[in-house]
Amino acid sequence: MRRTIHIRPARRARQTGTPAMQITIHAGAHRSASTSFQQYMRQNTRGLGRRGIGFWGPLRTRAGLFDGLMAPGDAGVDGACRRIAAALERARDAGVGHLVVSDENLLGSPAGNLRARALYPECAARMARVARAFAGHPVRIALSLRRQDGYWPSAMAYAVGRGLLPPGTRDLDAVAGSHRRWQDVIRDVAAATPGAAVIAMDHDLAPPEKLSHMTGQDCTPLRDHADHHLNAAPDRAELRRVLAGRDIDPETIPAGDGPWQPFDPDQSAMLREAWQDDLFWLSAGADGIARYHTHDDRAAPARGFQPDSAGRHLPPGLLGRGHPHGIEERRLVGSR
């Protein structure tokens, strides 16, 4: 029986004479260079500190800080919110003016996407919990988007490399024919985080450019480790070795080097069309609920972290659709 979880507002940040600490939550997506971005942030700690920018990545969020945030019921959420509130206070007291929180598991998991054969079907419930944990702070939600004909092959290759079976024809047909687009993910995220600004970025933007869009500061001079590409999906040769080592016929993966393409030409065309739909929507203004940044943009000023549209509310029953495993589900956490 489905339970509805009532999320109570978190304690607001204490009132002081200093400006409120701004927060950017980089919630994913997976297979979109998140790991590379997180490594870049860790390697530029000193330069970020001079700009008043702090960073929480998976090494922090998955080391107990966010435990319980996605757990069923309210008790785990309450405990997580208390820990997060205390950590935010310490960050502000340490002089952090802008905190970047990057963890692609906040949005969901590749395993969940593959089970549902759709993009992040439960992201609304998950992000509603995130919004509660950071209530009282100026928040911006940042999403890195990868076109569907790149995202799904990468996610499937990563999954097979981690022990899952290659998808069958029905799975591939269902994914290619899914009506759920990135724009639906963005709509869900925006509805779940009322009062937060939402930005979407091309996944292959360099980390300094992503950070500039996330913070409204020009971070392009911080280029140490900006060209590192981490956590790439295994190629065909590696996947064939993995399958052979598990006594599974490697002939399900074509021989040769290079990336694995599990979709046939018709299915790939459907995935490209889905991205074109998203690109048209994003380029046309995303219904006023998000801003889209590409290689042609310069970093936009933070604009006070105000959303581009007001009056968003959580849909009825939203908080009853939580993911049963949540942030603790770490089986598949790849990001490129």
C-alpha positions in Angstrom: 0.0 0.0 0.0 1.4 3.4 -1.0 2.1 5.8 1.8 2.0 9.5 1.5 5.0 11.1 3.2 4.3 14.5 4.7 7.5 16.6 4.5 7.7 19.3 7.1 9.6 22.4 6.4 13.2 22.4 7.7 14.4 24.9 10.1 15.2 28.1 8.3 18.7 29.5 8.3 19.3 31.8 11.3 18.9 35.5 10.7 22.2 37.3 10.8 23.6 40.5 9.3 25.6 38.6 6.7 24.2 37.7 3.3 22.6 34.3 3.0 24.8 31.5 1.7 23.8 30.6 -1.8 23.5 26.9 -2.7 23.7 25.2 -6.1 22.6 21.6 -6.1 24.1 19.8 -9.1 21.7 16.8 -9.2 23.0 15.0 -12.3 22.3 13.5 -14.6 24.3 10.3 -14.6 26.6 9.5 -17.6 26.9 13.3 -18.1 30.4 14.0 -16.9 29.4 14.4 -13.3 32.4 12.4 -12.0 34.8 14.6 -14.1 33.2 17.7 -12.7 33.4 16.5 -9.1 37.1 15.6 -9.5 37.7 19.1 -11.0 36.1 20.7 -7.9 38.2 18.6 -5.5 41.4 19.5 -7.4 40.6 23.3 -7.3 39.7 23.6 -3.6 42.2 26.4 -3.0 41.1 28.5 -5.9 37.5 27.9 -5.1 38.0 29.0 -1.5 39.5 32.3 -2.7 36.2 32.9 -4.4 34.1 31.9 -1.4 32.9 28.7 -3.1 32.6 25.5 -1.1 32.0 22.0 -2.4 30.2 18.9 -1.2 30.6 15.9 -3.5 29.7 12.2 -3.2 32.7 11.7 -0.8 30.8 13.9 1.6 27.2 13.3 0.8 27.5 9.5 0.8 29.7 9.3 3.9 26.7 9.7 6.2 25.6 13.3 5.7 22.6 12.4 3.5 21.8 9.0 5.1 18.1 8.6 5.5 17.2 11.5 3.2 15.5 9.1 0.7 14.5 6.4 3.2 10.8 5.5 3.5 9.0 7.4 6.3 9.8 10.6 8.0 12.3 9.7 10.7 15.3 9.3 8.4 14.4 12.5 6.6 14.3 14.4 9.9 17.7 13.1 10.9 19.3 13.9 7.5 17.8 17.4 7.6 19.3 18.1 11.0 22.8 16.9 9.9 22.6 19.0 6.7 21.4 22.1 8.6 24.3 21.8 11.0 26.8 21.3 8.2 25.4 24.3 6.3 25.8 26.4 9.4 29.5 25.3 9.8 30.1 26.1 6.1 28.7 29.5 6.4 30.7 30.2 9.6 33.8 29.1 7.7 33.2 31.9 5.1 31.6 29.9 2.3 29.4 32.3 0.4 28.3 29.8 -2.3 28.1 26.1 -1.7 28.0 23.7 -4.7 26.5 20.3 -3.8 27.1 17.7 -6.5 25.7 14.2 -6.3 24.0 12.6 -9.3 22.2 10.0 -7.1 19.9 12.8 -5.8 18.0 12.6 -9.1 17.7 8.8 -9.1 19.8 5.9 -10.4 20.7 4.4 -13.8 19.4 1.1 -12.5 16.1 2.7 -11.8 16.0 4.2 -15.2 16.8 0.9 -16.8 14.1 -0.9 -14.8 11.5 1.8 -15.7 12.9 2.1 -19.3 12.5 5.8 -18.8 14.4 8.8 -17.5 14.2 9.3 -13.8 10.6 8.5 -13.2 10.8 9.2 -9.4 12.9 12.4 -9.5 10.0 14.6 -8.3 9.6 12.8 -4.9 13.4 12.6 -4.4 14.0 16.3 -5.2 11.1 17.3 -2.9 13.1 15.8 -0.1 16.2 17.6 -1.2 14.3 20.9 -1.3 13.1 20.3 2.3 16.7 19.7 3.5 17.9 23.0 2.0 14.8 25.1 2.8 15.5 28.6 4.0 18.5 29.1 1.6 18.6 30.6 -1.9 18.9 27.5 -4.0 19.6 26.8 -7.7 19.2 23.4 -9.2 21.6 22.5 -12.0 21.2 19.6 -14.4 23.7 18.4 -17.0 21.8 16.9 -20.0 23.2 14.4 -22.5 21.2 13.7 -25.6 19.3 10.4 -25.4 21.2 8.6 -28.2 24.3 9.1 -26.1 22.9 8.7 -22.6 21.2 5.4 -23.1 24.0 3.5 -24.8 26.4 4.8 -22.1 24.1 3.8 -19.3 23.6 0.4 -20.7 27.3 -0.2 -21.3 28.0 0.9 -17.7 25.3 -1.4 -16.4 26.6 -4.5 -18.3 30.1 -3.7 -17.1 28.7 -3.7 -13.5 27.0 -7.1 -13.8 23.7 -6.6 -15.5 22.6 -8.5 -18.6 22.6 -6.8 -22.0 19.1 -5.4 -22.7 16.8 -7.4 -24.9 14.9 -6.3 -28.0 11.8 -5.4 -25.9 13.9 -3.3 -23.5 15.5 -1.4 -26.4 12.1 -0.9 -28.1 10.6 0.4 -24.8 13.5 2.8 -24.1 13.5 4.2 -27.7 9.7 4.6 -27.7 9.5 6.2 -24.2 7.5 9.4 -24.2 9.4 10.7 -21.2 11.8 13.4 -22.2 14.4 15.4 -20.4 11.8 18.2 -20.4 9.6 16.0 -18.2 12.4 15.5 -15.8 13.0 19.3 -15.6 9.3 19.9 -15.1 9.2 17.4 -12.3 12.3 18.9 -10.7 10.9 22.4 -10.9 7.6 21.4 -9.4 9.3 19.6 -6.6 11.6 22.6 -5.7 9.3 25.6 -5.6 11.3 28.8 -5.2 14.5 27.4 -6.6 15.9 28.5 -9.9 16.6 25.6 -12.4 19.3 25.6 -15.0 20.1 23.0 -17.6 23.5 22.6 -19.3 25.0 20.7 -22.2 26.8 17.7 -20.6 30.0 18.3 -22.5 30.6 21.8 -21.3 34.0 22.0 -19.6 33.9 22.0 -15.8 34.9 25.7 -15.4 32.1 26.7 -17.7 29.6 24.5 -15.8 30.7 26.1 -12.5 30.4 29.6 -14.0 26.8 28.9 -14.9 26.1 27.3 -11.5 27.4 30.2 -9.5 27.1 33.2 -11.7 30.9 33.8 -11.2 33.5 33.7 -13.9 35.4 30.5 -12.9 37.0 30.0 -16.3 40.5 30.8 -15.0 40.3 27.8 -12.7 41.4 25.2 -15.3 43.4 22.7 -13.2 42.2 19.2 -14.1 39.5 20.7 -16.3 40.4 18.3 -19.2 40.2 15.0 -17.3 37.5 12.6 -18.5 36.7 10.1 -15.8 34.4 7.1 -15.4 33.9 6.5 -19.1 31.6 3.6 -20.2 33.4 0.4 -21.1 33.9 -0.1 -24.8 32.9 -3.2 -26.9 36.2 -5.1 -26.3 36.0 -4.6 -22.6 32.3 -5.6 -22.5 33.0 -8.8 -24.4 35.7 -9.6 -21.9 33.3 -8.9 -19.0 30.6 -11.2 -20.5 33.1 -14.0 -21.2 34.3 -13.8 -17.7 30.8 -14.4 -16.5 30.2 -17.3 -18.9 27.8 -15.3 -21.0 28.0 -15.4 -24.8 30.1 -12.3 -25.7 28.7 -12.4 -29.2 25.8 -10.3 -27.9 28.3 -7.4 -28.2 29.8 -6.8 -31.7 33.5 -7.5 -31.9 35.9 -4.6 -32.3 36.9 -1.5 -30.5 34.9 1.7 -29.8 31.7 2.4 -28.0 28.8 -0.1 -27.9 25.7 0.8 -29.8 22.9 -1.5 -28.6 20.2 0.3 -30.6 19.4 -0.4 -34.2 19.2 2.5 -36.7 15.4 3.0 -36.3 15.7 3.0 -32.5 18.6 5.4 -32.6 16.6 7.7 -34.9 13.8 7.7 -32.3 16.2 8.7 -29.6 17.6 11.5 -31.7 14.1 12.7 -32.3 13.4 12.7 -28.6 16.5 15.0 -28.1 15.4 17.3 -30.8 12.0 17.7 -29.0 13.9 18.5 -25.9 16.3 20.9 -27.6 13.4 22.8 -29.2 11.7 23.1 -25.9 14.8 24.2 -24.1 15.8 26.7 -26.8 12.3 28.2 -26.8 12.5 29.1 -23.1 11.5 25.9 -21.4 8.1 27.3 -20.5 9.8 29.8 -18.3 10.8 27.2 -15.6 14.5 26.7 -16.6 17.4 28.4 -18.3 19.5 26.4 -20.8 23.2 27.0 -21.3 25.3 25.8 -24.2 28.8 26.3 -25.5 27.6 29.6 -27.1 26.7 31.1 -23.7 28.7 33.1 -21.2 27.9 32.5 -17.6 24.8 34.3 -16.6 24.7 36.5 -13.4 23.1 34.8 -10.5 20.2 37.2 -10.5 19.6 36.8 -6.9 18.8 33.1 -7.4 15.2 33.9 -8.2 13.2 31.4 -10.3 12.1 32.4 -13.8 8.5 31.7 -12.9 6.5 31.8 -9.7 3.6 30.0 -8.3 4.8 26.5 -8.7 3.3 24.0 -6.2 3.8 20.3 -5.5 1.3 18.1 -7.4 -1.1 16.1 -5.1 0.4 12.9 -3.8 3.9 13.8 -5.0 5.6 12.9 -1.8 4.2 9.4 -1.8 6.2 8.4 -4.8 9.6 8.0 -3.2 12.3 5.7 -4.3 12.6 2.7 -1.9 16.4 2.6 -2.1 17.3 6.3 -2.5 20.8 7.7 -2.0 22.0 4.5 -0.5 21.6 2.7 -3.8 25.1 2.8 -5.1 25.2 -0.2 -7.5 25.3 2.1 -10.5 26.7 5.5 -10.0 28.5 6.3 -13.2 28.4 9.7 -14.7 29.9 9.7 -18.1 
